[in-house]
Amino acid sequence: MWAPGLVSRLGLALFLPLNIFASGAIAQVKIYNVNAIHELFGENELAAKKLYHNKNAIVYGRVDKVDNDHIIIEGNSEFGRLFCRYSEKDIDKVLELREDSRIEVSGMLEIGWSPFGMFLTMNNCRVA
């Protein structure tokens, strides 16, 4: 037979782990300069992946180029780039972008390896 005290304790015990996982899924990393991620990757690949790979993020930067699939975002220099595969939902916003436009995007960051270092992508990113 279930005792009310036991149920309340079990309910709290079940709720706490779910709350921890939910708050982690909602949290977003804010990135003001993609160069910092590229520099960290150059120094310590493991640390860069731990901090940024598969993390939900908001990225601020400037537009380098818009092509058929991506908005290419630069930091303060051409050293680091983010390839943001934009959503069709944002096509009107994408059509307004020009080189050197300030931009804010959000989505899941992915770090991949390339012969020249790191390949930073964000698939299905949303343009603010």
HUSUL-V810027 format. One record per helix or strand of 2 or more residues. SS is the DSSP state (a for helix, b for strand). FROM is the first residue (numbers start at 1). TO is the last residue. If there is no record, write none. Layout:
# HUSUL-V810027
ss: (SS	SS)
from: (FROM	FROM)
to: (TO	TO)
This chain:
# HUSUL-V810027
ss: (a	b	a	a	b	b	b	a	b	b)
from: (4	29	34	45	56	70	81	88	102	117)
to: (26	31	43	52	66	74	86	96	114	127)
